[in-house]
């Protein structure tokens, strides 16, 4: 999964997926918003801690990768 999908997971789950039991009509069926997010997108409240860790890990990983690679470059070589 990409960082964008993890971000959307956190955004939609926190904004609409907690206890929003408003009914919406989707694909000819009446469902609650929480049920629609879980069934159609797979966004579940239980995944929020994991999503937060993943979103924090992406910039840390790339910063570490950048730091390691920049340290291996030798700018004095001709």
PyMOL Python script that loads the backbone (N, CA, C, O; Angstrom):
from pymol import cmd

cmd.read_pdbstr("""\
ATOM      1  N   UNK A   1       0.835  -1.181   0.000  1.00  0.00           N
ATOM      2  CA  UNK A   1       0.000   0.000   0.000  1.00  0.00           C
ATOM      3  C   UNK A   1       0.882   1.248   0.000  1.00  0.00           C
ATOM      4  O   UNK A   1       1.981   1.253   0.554  1.00  0.00           O
ATOM      5  N   UNK A   2       0.393   2.260  -0.609  1.00  0.00           N
ATOM      6  CA  UNK A   2       1.151   3.501  -0.726  1.00  0.00           C
ATOM      7  C   UNK A   2       0.856   4.420   0.463  1.00  0.00           C
ATOM      8  O   UNK A   2      -0.136   4.230   1.168  1.00  0.00           O
ATOM      9  N   UNK A   3       1.719   5.411   0.681  1.00  0.00           N
ATOM     10  CA  UNK A   3       1.443   6.367   1.764  1.00  0.00           C
ATOM     11  C   UNK A   3       0.114   7.090   1.579  1.00  0.00           C
ATOM     12  O   UNK A   3      -0.532   7.461   2.558  1.00  0.00           O
ATOM     13  N   UNK A   4      -0.297   7.290   0.332  1.00  0.00           N
ATOM     14  CA  UNK A   4      -1.574   7.962   0.097  1.00  0.00           C
ATOM     15  C   UNK A   4      -2.741   7.118   0.603  1.00  0.00           C
ATOM     16  O   UNK A   4      -3.682   7.651   1.192  1.00  0.00           O
ATOM     17  N   UNK A   5      -2.684   5.817   0.378  1.00  0.00           N
ATOM     18  CA  UNK A   5      -3.789   4.968   0.837  1.00  0.00           C
ATOM     19  C   UNK A   5      -3.824   4.895   2.362  1.00  0.00           C
ATOM     20  O   UNK A   5      -4.904   4.841   2.950  1.00  0.00           O
ATOM     21  N   UNK A   6      -2.659   4.892   3.011  1.00  0.00           N
ATOM     22  CA  UNK A   6      -2.634   4.918   4.474  1.00  0.00           C
ATOM     23  C   UNK A   6      -3.187   6.244   4.992  1.00  0.00           C
ATOM     24  O   UNK A   6      -3.902   6.271   5.993  1.00  0.00           O
ATOM     25  N   UNK A   7      -2.857   7.334   4.315  1.00  0.00           N
ATOM     26  CA  UNK A   7      -3.362   8.649   4.718  1.00  0.00           C
ATOM     27  C   UNK A   7      -4.870   8.719   4.567  1.00  0.00           C
ATOM     28  O   UNK A   7      -5.560   9.228   5.450  1.00  0.00           O
ATOM     29  N   UNK A   8      -5.387   8.211   3.457  1.00  0.00           N
ATOM     30  CA  UNK A   8      -6.836   8.194   3.260  1.00  0.00           C
ATOM     31  C   UNK A   8      -7.518   7.302   4.287  1.00  0.00           C
ATOM     32  O   UNK A   8      -8.611   7.617   4.760  1.00  0.00           O
ATOM     33  N   UNK A   9      -6.877   6.191   4.632  1.00  0.00           N
ATOM     34  CA  UNK A   9      -7.415   5.306   5.657  1.00  0.00           C
ATOM     35  C   UNK A   9      -7.576   6.057   6.974  1.00  0.00           C
ATOM     36  O   UNK A   9      -8.632   5.993   7.603  1.00  0.00           O
ATOM     37  N   UNK A  10      -6.533   6.766   7.390  1.00  0.00           N
ATOM     38  CA  UNK A  10      -6.600   7.517   8.642  1.00  0.00           C
ATOM     39  C   UNK A  10      -7.632   8.631   8.552  1.00  0.00           C
ATOM     40  O   UNK A  10      -8.425   8.813   9.476  1.00  0.00           O
ATOM     41  N   UNK A  11      -7.634   9.371   7.463  1.00  0.00           N
ATOM     42  CA  UNK A  11      -8.551  10.500   7.327  1.00  0.00           C
ATOM     43  C   UNK A  11     -10.014  10.058   7.373  1.00  0.00           C
ATOM     44  O   UNK A  11     -10.796  10.568   8.175  1.00  0.00           O
ATOM     45  N   UNK A  12     -10.376   9.118   6.519  1.00  0.00           N
ATOM     46  CA  UNK A  12     -11.781   8.716   6.447  1.00  0.00           C
ATOM     47  C   UNK A  12     -12.230   7.975   7.696  1.00  0.00           C
ATOM     48  O   UNK A  12     -13.369   8.135   8.135  1.00  0.00           O
ATOM     49  N   UNK A  13     -11.352   7.168   8.269  1.00  0.00           N
ATOM     50  CA  UNK A  13     -11.744   6.435   9.460  1.00  0.00           C
ATOM     51  C   UNK A  13     -11.943   7.368  10.643  1.00  0.00           C
ATOM     52  O   UNK A  13     -12.892   7.201  11.408  1.00  0.00           O
ATOM     53  N   UNK A  14     -11.065   8.342  10.803  1.00  0.00           N
ATOM     54  CA  UNK A  14     -11.221   9.243  11.935  1.00  0.00           C
ATOM     55  C   UNK A  14     -12.373  10.217  11.732  1.00  0.00           C
ATOM     56  O   UNK A  14     -13.025  10.600  12.703  1.00  0.00           O
ATOM     57  N   UNK A  15     -12.637  10.625  10.509  1.00  0.00           N
ATOM     58  CA  UNK A  15     -13.696  11.601  10.274  1.00  0.00           C
ATOM     59  C   UNK A  15     -15.079  10.972  10.185  1.00  0.00           C
ATOM     60  O   UNK A  15     -16.048  11.548  10.679  1.00  0.00           O
ATOM     61  N   UNK A  16     -15.187   9.807   9.568  1.00  0.00           N
ATOM     62  CA  UNK A  16     -16.498   9.245   9.292  1.00  0.00           C
ATOM     63  C   UNK A  16     -16.709   7.845   9.849  1.00  0.00           C
ATOM     64  O   UNK A  16     -17.850   7.389   9.924  1.00  0.00           O
ATOM     65  N   UNK A  17     -15.659   7.156  10.239  1.00  0.00           N
ATOM     66  CA  UNK A  17     -15.782   5.738  10.542  1.00  0.00           C
ATOM     67  C   UNK A  17     -15.936   5.371  11.994  1.00  0.00           C
ATOM     68  O   UNK A  17     -16.043   4.185  12.306  1.00  0.00           O
ATOM     69  N   UNK A  18     -15.952   6.328  12.899  1.00  0.00           N
ATOM     70  CA  UNK A  18     -16.061   5.974  14.315  1.00  0.00           C
ATOM     71  C   UNK A  18     -17.465   5.520  14.671  1.00  0.00           C
ATOM     72  O   UNK A  18     -17.728   4.324  14.803  1.00  0.00           O
ATOM     73  N   UNK A  19     -18.331   6.448  14.822  1.00  0.00           N
ATOM     74  CA  UNK A  19     -19.681   6.115  15.251  1.00  0.00           C
ATOM     75  C   UNK A  19     -20.702   6.844  14.388  1.00  0.00           C
ATOM     76  O   UNK A  19     -21.760   7.254  14.865  1.00  0.00           O
ATOM     77  N   UNK A  20     -20.377   6.996  13.140  1.00  0.00           N
ATOM     78  CA  UNK A  20     -21.276   7.688  12.229  1.00  0.00           C
ATOM     79  C   UNK A  20     -22.244   6.665  11.654  1.00  0.00           C
ATOM     80  O   UNK A  20     -21.914   5.941  10.713  1.00  0.00           O
ATOM     81  N   UNK A  21     -23.424   6.613  12.221  1.00  0.00           N
ATOM     82  CA  UNK A  21     -24.411   5.623  11.785  1.00  0.00           C
ATOM     83  C   UNK A  21     -25.474   6.240  10.902  1.00  0.00           C
ATOM     84  O   UNK A  21     -26.592   5.733  10.808  1.00  0.00           O
ATOM     85  N   UNK A  22     -25.114   7.354  10.248  1.00  0.00           N
ATOM     86  CA  UNK A  22     -26.040   7.944   9.285  1.00  0.00           C
ATOM     87  C   UNK A  22     -26.194   6.980   8.120  1.00  0.00           C
ATOM     88  O   UNK A  22     -25.238   6.319   7.713  1.00  0.00           O
ATOM     89  N   UNK A  23     -27.373   6.909   7.606  1.00  0.00           N
ATOM     90  CA  UNK A  23     -27.653   6.006   6.494  1.00  0.00           C
ATOM     91  C   UNK A  23     -27.431   6.733   5.178  1.00  0.00           C
ATOM     92  O   UNK A  23     -27.851   7.876   4.999  1.00  0.00           O
ATOM     93  N   UNK A  24     -26.756   6.040   4.256  1.00  0.00           N
ATOM     94  CA  UNK A  24     -26.551   6.558   2.909  1.00  0.00           C
ATOM     95  C   UNK A  24     -26.985   5.468   1.929  1.00  0.00           C
ATOM     96  O   UNK A  24     -26.994   4.280   2.253  1.00  0.00           O
ATOM     97  N   UNK A  25     -27.338   5.902   0.739  1.00  0.00           N
ATOM     98  CA  UNK A  25     -27.713   4.931  -0.284  1.00  0.00           C
ATOM     99  C   UNK A  25     -26.552   4.787  -1.263  1.00  0.00           C
ATOM    100  O   UNK A  25     -26.152   5.745  -1.925  1.00  0.00           O
ATOM    101  N   UNK A  26     -26.025   3.576  -1.337  1.00  0.00           N
ATOM    102  CA  UNK A  26     -24.873   3.297  -2.183  1.00  0.00           C
ATOM    103  C   UNK A  26     -25.166   2.042  -2.999  1.00  0.00           C
ATOM    104  O   UNK A  26     -25.507   0.994  -2.450  1.00  0.00           O
ATOM    105  N   UNK A  27     -25.030   2.164  -4.305  1.00  0.00           N
ATOM    106  CA  UNK A  27     -25.240   1.034  -5.217  1.00  0.00           C
ATOM    107  C   UNK A  27     -26.615   0.401  -5.008  1.00  0.00           C
ATOM    108  O   UNK A  27     -26.762  -0.816  -5.122  1.00  0.00           O
ATOM    109  N   UNK A  28     -27.614   1.218  -4.706  1.00  0.00           N
ATOM    110  CA  UNK A  28     -28.965   0.720  -4.533  1.00  0.00           C
ATOM    111  C   UNK A  28     -29.248   0.127  -3.169  1.00  0.00           C
ATOM    112  O   UNK A  28     -30.355  -0.357  -2.934  1.00  0.00           O
ATOM    113  N   UNK A  29     -28.287   0.150  -2.266  1.00  0.00           N
ATOM    114  CA  UNK A  29     -28.464  -0.376  -0.919  1.00  0.00           C
ATOM    115  C   UNK A  29     -28.367   0.754   0.085  1.00  0.00           C
ATOM    116  O   UNK A  29     -27.687   1.751  -0.159  1.00  0.00           O
ATOM    117  N   UNK A  30     -29.042   0.605   1.210  1.00  0.00           N
ATOM    118  CA  UNK A  30     -28.933   1.575   2.294  1.00  0.00           C
ATOM    119  C   UNK A  30     -28.000   1.007   3.344  1.00  0.00           C
ATOM    120  O   UNK A  30     -28.252  -0.058   3.907  1.00  0.00           O
ATOM    121  N   UNK A  31     -26.909   1.736   3.604  1.00  0.00           N
ATOM    122  CA  UNK A  31     -25.900   1.302   4.567  1.00  0.00           C
ATOM    123  C   UNK A  31     -25.521   2.478   5.437  1.00  0.00           C
ATOM    124  O   UNK A  31     -25.750   3.633   5.078  1.00  0.00           O
ATOM    125  N   UNK A  32     -24.933   2.174   6.597  1.00  0.00           N
ATOM    126  CA  UNK A  32     -24.365   3.248   7.396  1.00  0.00           C
ATOM    127  C   UNK A  32     -23.001   3.616   6.813  1.00  0.00           C
ATOM    128  O   UNK A  32     -22.393   2.823   6.094  1.00  0.00           O
ATOM    129  N   UNK A  33     -22.533   4.803   7.122  1.00  0.00           N
ATOM    130  CA  UNK A  33     -21.249   5.274   6.599  1.00  0.00           C
ATOM    131  C   UNK A  33     -20.123   4.358   7.077  1.00  0.00           C
ATOM    132  O   UNK A  33     -19.223   4.022   6.309  1.00  0.00           O
ATOM    133  N   UNK A  34     -20.178   3.960   8.340  1.00  0.00           N
ATOM    134  CA  UNK A  34     -19.146   3.076   8.898  1.00  0.00           C
ATOM    135  C   UNK A  34     -19.105   1.745   8.156  1.00  0.00           C
ATOM    136  O   UNK A  34     -18.028   1.251   7.823  1.00  0.00           O
ATOM    137  N   UNK A  35     -20.266   1.167   7.897  1.00  0.00           N
ATOM    138  CA  UNK A  35     -20.329  -0.106   7.186  1.00  0.00           C
ATOM    139  C   UNK A  35     -19.824   0.035   5.756  1.00  0.00           C
ATOM    140  O   UNK A  35     -19.123  -0.845   5.256  1.00  0.00           O
ATOM    141  N   UNK A  36     -20.173   1.128   5.098  1.00  0.00           N
ATOM    142  CA  UNK A  36     -19.700   1.348   3.728  1.00  0.00           C
ATOM    143  C   UNK A  36     -18.177   1.464   3.677  1.00  0.00           C
ATOM    144  O   UNK A  36     -17.539   0.866   2.811  1.00  0.00           O
ATOM    145  N   UNK A  37     -17.589   2.232   4.602  1.00  0.00           N
ATOM    146  CA  UNK A  37     -16.126   2.373   4.614  1.00  0.00           C
ATOM    147  C   UNK A  37     -15.446   1.038   4.869  1.00  0.00           C
ATOM    148  O   UNK A  37     -14.409   0.745   4.272  1.00  0.00           O
ATOM    149  N   UNK A  38     -16.017   0.230   5.746  1.00  0.00           N
ATOM    150  CA  UNK A  38     -15.416  -1.065   6.056  1.00  0.00           C
ATOM    151  C   UNK A  38     -15.577  -2.030   4.880  1.00  0.00           C
ATOM    152  O   UNK A  38     -14.621  -2.708   4.503  1.00  0.00           O
ATOM    153  N   UNK A  39     -16.774  -2.099   4.301  1.00  0.00           N
ATOM    154  CA  UNK A  39     -17.030  -3.080   3.241  1.00  0.00           C
ATOM    155  C   UNK A  39     -16.391  -2.704   1.912  1.00  0.00           C
ATOM    156  O   UNK A  39     -15.800  -3.558   1.251  1.00  0.00           O
ATOM    157  N   UNK A  40     -16.496  -1.448   1.512  1.00  0.00           N
ATOM    158  CA  UNK A  40     -16.046  -1.055   0.180  1.00  0.00           C
ATOM    159  C   UNK A  40     -14.554  -0.742   0.124  1.00  0.00           C
ATOM    160  O   UNK A  40     -13.869  -1.157  -0.811  1.00  0.00           O
ATOM    161  N   UNK A  41     -14.044  -0.012   1.119  1.00  0.00           N
ATOM    162  CA  UNK A  41     -12.636   0.389   1.108  1.00  0.00           C
ATOM    163  C   UNK A  41     -11.761  -0.473   2.011  1.00  0.00           C
ATOM    164  O   UNK A  41     -10.545  -0.510   1.821  1.00  0.00           O
ATOM    165  N   UNK A  42     -12.338  -1.161   2.976  1.00  0.00           N
ATOM    166  CA  UNK A  42     -11.554  -1.947   3.918  1.00  0.00           C
ATOM    167  C   UNK A  42     -10.971  -1.107   5.036  1.00  0.00           C
ATOM    168  O   UNK A  42     -10.036  -1.540   5.710  1.00  0.00           O
ATOM    169  N   UNK A  43     -11.509   0.099   5.250  1.00  0.00           N
ATOM    170  CA  UNK A  43     -11.014   0.987   6.303  1.00  0.00           C
ATOM    171  C   UNK A  43     -11.694   0.601   7.614  1.00  0.00           C
ATOM    172  O   UNK A  43     -12.915   0.678   7.745  1.00  0.00           O
ATOM    173  N   UNK A  44     -10.875   0.186   8.579  1.00  0.00           N
ATOM    174  CA  UNK A  44     -11.404  -0.214   9.878  1.00  0.00           C
ATOM    175  C   UNK A  44     -10.730   0.581  10.983  1.00  0.00           C
ATOM    176  O   UNK A  44      -9.565   0.964  10.870  1.00  0.00           O
ATOM    177  N   UNK A  45     -11.455   0.817  12.023  1.00  0.00           N
ATOM    178  CA  UNK A  45     -10.947   1.586  13.163  1.00  0.00           C
ATOM    179  C   UNK A  45      -9.772   0.875  13.833  1.00  0.00           C
ATOM    180  O   UNK A  45      -8.880   1.535  14.367  1.00  0.00           O
ATOM    181  N   UNK A  46      -9.756  -0.435  13.815  1.00  0.00           N
ATOM    182  CA  UNK A  46      -8.697  -1.206  14.473  1.00  0.00           C
ATOM    183  C   UNK A  46      -7.330  -0.985  13.821  1.00  0.00           C
ATOM    184  O   UNK A  46      -6.297  -1.244  14.438  1.00  0.00           O
ATOM    185  N   UNK A  47      -7.326  -0.505  12.569  1.00  0.00           N
ATOM    186  CA  UNK A  47      -6.067  -0.307  11.844  1.00  0.00           C
ATOM    187  C   UNK A  47      -5.451   1.075  12.064  1.00  0.00           C
ATOM    188  O   UNK A  47      -4.385   1.362  11.518  1.00  0.00           O
ATOM    189  N   UNK A  48      -6.096   1.931  12.847  1.00  0.00           N
ATOM    190  CA  UNK A  48      -5.574   3.284  13.042  1.00  0.00           C
ATOM    191  C   UNK A  48      -4.186   3.312  13.684  1.00  0.00           C
ATOM    192  O   UNK A  48      -3.331   4.054  13.202  1.00  0.00           O
ATOM    193  N   UNK A  49      -3.912   2.541  14.751  1.00  0.00           N
ATOM    194  CA  UNK A  49      -2.542   2.569  15.299  1.00  0.00           C
ATOM    195  C   UNK A  49      -1.490   2.102  14.290  1.00  0.00           C
ATOM    196  O   UNK A  49      -0.403   2.674  14.208  1.00  0.00           O
ATOM    197  N   UNK A  50      -1.819   1.068  13.530  1.00  0.00           N
ATOM    198  CA  UNK A  50      -0.888   0.586  12.507  1.00  0.00           C
ATOM    199  C   UNK A  50      -0.667   1.644  11.434  1.00  0.00           C
ATOM    200  O   UNK A  50       0.461   1.858  10.989  1.00  0.00           O
ATOM    201  N   UNK A  51      -1.738   2.302  11.021  1.00  0.00           N
ATOM    202  CA  UNK A  51      -1.617   3.341   9.999  1.00  0.00           C
ATOM    203  C   UNK A  51      -0.764   4.502  10.506  1.00  0.00           C
ATOM    204  O   UNK A  51       0.018   5.067   9.741  1.00  0.00           O
ATOM    205  N   UNK A  52      -0.899   4.865  11.772  1.00  0.00           N
ATOM    206  CA  UNK A  52      -0.085   5.945  12.332  1.00  0.00           C
ATOM    207  C   UNK A  52       1.392   5.566  12.337  1.00  0.00           C
ATOM    208  O   UNK A  52       2.244   6.403  12.036  1.00  0.00           O
ATOM    209  N   UNK A  53       1.701   4.338  12.669  1.00  0.00           N
ATOM    210  CA  UNK A  53       3.098   3.870  12.665  1.00  0.00           C
ATOM    211  C   UNK A  53       3.652   3.871  11.249  1.00  0.00           C
ATOM    212  O   UNK A  53       4.784   4.301  11.026  1.00  0.00           O
ATOM    213  N   UNK A  54       2.867   3.394  10.292  1.00  0.00           N
ATOM    214  CA  UNK A  54       3.324   3.344   8.902  1.00  0.00           C
ATOM    215  C   UNK A  54       3.562   4.752   8.376  1.00  0.00           C
ATOM    216  O   UNK A  54       4.567   5.003   7.711  1.00  0.00           O
ATOM    217  N   UNK A  55       2.643   5.678   8.666  1.00  0.00           N
ATOM    218  CA  UNK A  55       2.812   7.053   8.186  1.00  0.00           C
ATOM    219  C   UNK A  55       4.021   7.730   8.823  1.00  0.00           C
ATOM    220  O   UNK A  55       4.655   8.569   8.184  1.00  0.00           O
ATOM    221  N   UNK A  56       4.351   7.389  10.049  1.00  0.00           N
ATOM    222  CA  UNK A  56       5.542   7.943  10.687  1.00  0.00           C
ATOM    223  C   UNK A  56       6.809   7.273  10.153  1.00  0.00           C
ATOM    224  O   UNK A  56       7.867   7.900  10.113  1.00  0.00           O
ATOM    225  N   UNK A  57       6.713   6.018   9.745  1.00  0.00           N
ATOM    226  CA  UNK A  57       7.888   5.275   9.289  1.00  0.00           C
ATOM    227  C   UNK A  57       8.358   5.707   7.905  1.00  0.00           C
ATOM    228  O   UNK A  57       9.557   5.653   7.629  1.00  0.00           O
ATOM    229  N   UNK A  58       7.453   6.132   7.029  1.00  0.00           N
ATOM    230  CA  UNK A  58       7.849   6.518   5.675  1.00  0.00           C
ATOM    231  C   UNK A  58       8.885   7.643   5.667  1.00  0.00           C
ATOM    232  O   UNK A  58       9.943   7.461   5.063  1.00  0.00           O
ATOM    233  N   UNK A  59       8.645   8.789   6.298  1.00  0.00           N
ATOM    234  CA  UNK A  59       9.675   9.839   6.244  1.00  0.00           C
ATOM    235  C   UNK A  59      10.951   9.462   6.988  1.00  0.00           C
ATOM    236  O   UNK A  59      12.042   9.865   6.584  1.00  0.00           O
ATOM    237  N   UNK A  60      10.829   8.703   8.059  1.00  0.00           N
ATOM    238  CA  UNK A  60      12.025   8.262   8.785  1.00  0.00           C
ATOM    239  C   UNK A  60      12.864   7.348   7.906  1.00  0.00           C
ATOM    240  O   UNK A  60      14.088   7.476   7.861  1.00  0.00           O
ATOM    241  N   UNK A  61      12.212   6.431   7.211  1.00  0.00           N
ATOM    242  CA  UNK A  61      12.927   5.521   6.320  1.00  0.00           C
ATOM    243  C   UNK A  61      13.652   6.277   5.211  1.00  0.00           C
ATOM    244  O   UNK A  61      14.828   6.024   4.949  1.00  0.00           O
ATOM    245  N   UNK A  62      12.953   7.203   4.562  1.00  0.00           N
ATOM    246  CA  UNK A  62      13.579   7.932   3.461  1.00  0.00           C
ATOM    247  C   UNK A  62      14.652   8.904   3.938  1.00  0.00           C
ATOM    248  O   UNK A  62      15.629   9.129   3.223  1.00  0.00           O
ATOM    249  N   UNK A  63      14.500   9.481   5.115  1.00  0.00           N
ATOM    250  CA  UNK A  63      15.543  10.347   5.666  1.00  0.00           C
ATOM    251  C   UNK A  63      16.783   9.530   5.994  1.00  0.00           C
ATOM    252  O   UNK A  63      17.904   9.972   5.740  1.00  0.00           O
ATOM    253  N   UNK A  64      16.591   8.351   6.552  1.00  0.00           N
ATOM    254  CA  UNK A  64      17.724   7.468   6.854  1.00  0.00           C
ATOM    255  C   UNK A  64      18.412   7.017   5.568  1.00  0.00           C
ATOM    256  O   UNK A  64      19.640   7.005   5.490  1.00  0.00           O
ATOM    257  N   UNK A  65      17.640   6.655   4.581  1.00  0.00           N
ATOM    258  CA  UNK A  65      18.189   6.241   3.295  1.00  0.00           C
ATOM    259  C   UNK A  65      18.970   7.383   2.645  1.00  0.00           C
ATOM    260  O   UNK A  65      20.058   7.166   2.113  1.00  0.00           O
ATOM    261  N   UNK A  66      18.427   8.582   2.685  1.00  0.00           N
ATOM    262  CA  UNK A  66      19.114   9.745   2.142  1.00  0.00           C
ATOM    263  C   UNK A  66      20.422  10.010   2.891  1.00  0.00           C
ATOM    264  O   UNK A  66      21.461  10.234   2.270  1.00  0.00           O
ATOM    265  N   UNK A  67      20.370   9.983   4.211  1.00  0.00           N
ATOM    266  CA  UNK A  67      21.575  10.220   5.008  1.00  0.00           C
ATOM    267  C   UNK A  67      22.664   9.195   4.746  1.00  0.00           C
ATOM    268  O   UNK A  67      23.839   9.547   4.643  1.00  0.00           O
ATOM    269  N   UNK A  68      22.284   7.934   4.637  1.00  0.00           N
ATOM    270  CA  UNK A  68      23.262   6.888   4.360  1.00  0.00           C
ATOM    271  C   UNK A  68      23.883   7.089   2.980  1.00  0.00           C
ATOM    272  O   UNK A  68      25.103   7.018   2.836  1.00  0.00           O
ATOM    273  N   UNK A  69      23.071   7.334   1.984  1.00  0.00           N
ATOM    274  CA  UNK A  69      23.589   7.480   0.621  1.00  0.00           C
ATOM    275  C   UNK A  69      24.427   8.746   0.458  1.00  0.00           C
ATOM    276  O   UNK A  69      25.415   8.731  -0.276  1.00  0.00           O
ATOM    277  N   UNK A  70      24.063   9.822   1.111  1.00  0.00           N
ATOM    278  CA  UNK A  70      24.843  11.056   0.999  1.00  0.00           C
ATOM    279  C   UNK A  70      26.197  10.889   1.700  1.00  0.00           C
ATOM    280  O   UNK A  70      27.190  11.495   1.299  1.00  0.00           O
ATOM    281  N   UNK A  71      26.226  10.062   2.748  1.00  0.00           N
ATOM    282  CA  UNK A  71      27.496   9.844   3.441  1.00  0.00           C
ATOM    283  C   UNK A  71      28.449   8.979   2.618  1.00  0.00           C
ATOM    284  O   UNK A  71      29.666   9.056   2.786  1.00  0.00           O
ATOM    285  N   UNK A  72      27.893   8.158   1.728  1.00  0.00           N
ATOM    286  CA  UNK A  72      28.729   7.277   0.898  1.00  0.00           C
ATOM    287  C   UNK A  72      29.264   7.987  -0.349  1.00  0.00           C
ATOM    288  O   UNK A  72      30.189   7.486  -0.989  1.00  0.00           O
ATOM    289  N   UNK A  73      28.705   9.127  -0.699  1.00  0.00           N
ATOM    290  CA  UNK A  73      29.222   9.867  -1.843  1.00  0.00           C
ATOM    291  C   UNK A  73      30.522  10.546  -1.470  1.00  0.00           C
ATOM    292  O   UNK A  73      30.659  11.089  -0.374  1.00  0.00           O
ATOM    293  N   UNK A  74      31.464  10.512  -2.375  1.00  0.00           N
ATOM    294  CA  UNK A  74      32.737  11.162  -2.137  1.00  0.00           C
ATOM    295  C   UNK A  74      32.846  12.318  -3.125  1.00  0.00           C
ATOM    296  O   UNK A  74      33.113  12.114  -4.310  1.00  0.00           O
ATOM    297  N   UNK A  75      32.638  13.529  -2.625  1.00  0.00           N
ATOM    298  CA  UNK A  75      32.630  14.707  -3.488  1.00  0.00           C
ATOM    299  C   UNK A  75      34.043  15.178  -3.829  1.00  0.00           C
ATOM    300  O   UNK A  75      34.208  16.036  -4.696  1.00  0.00           O
ATOM    301  N   UNK A  76      35.048  14.643  -3.175  1.00  0.00           N
ATOM    302  CA  UNK A  76      36.433  15.075  -3.416  1.00  0.00           C
ATOM    303  C   UNK A  76      37.097  14.283  -4.529  1.00  0.00           C
ATOM    304  O   UNK A  76      38.172  14.661  -4.994  1.00  0.00           O
ATOM    305  N   UNK A  77      36.490  13.212  -4.958  1.00  0.00           N
ATOM    306  CA  UNK A  77      37.072  12.383  -6.003  1.00  0.00           C
ATOM    307  C   UNK A  77      36.987  13.105  -7.339  1.00  0.00           C
ATOM    308  O   UNK A  77      35.967  13.715  -7.658  1.00  0.00           O
ATOM    309  N   UNK A  78      38.086  13.031  -8.136  1.00  0.00           N
ATOM    310  CA  UNK A  78      38.111  13.706  -9.444  1.00  0.00           C
ATOM    311  C   UNK A  78      38.176  12.733 -10.549  1.00  0.00           C
ATOM    312  O   UNK A  78      38.204  13.125 -11.716  1.00  0.00           O
TER     313      UNK A  78
END
""", "prot")
cmd.dss("prot")
cmd.show_as("cartoon", "prot")
cmd.util.cbc("prot")
cmd.orient("prot")
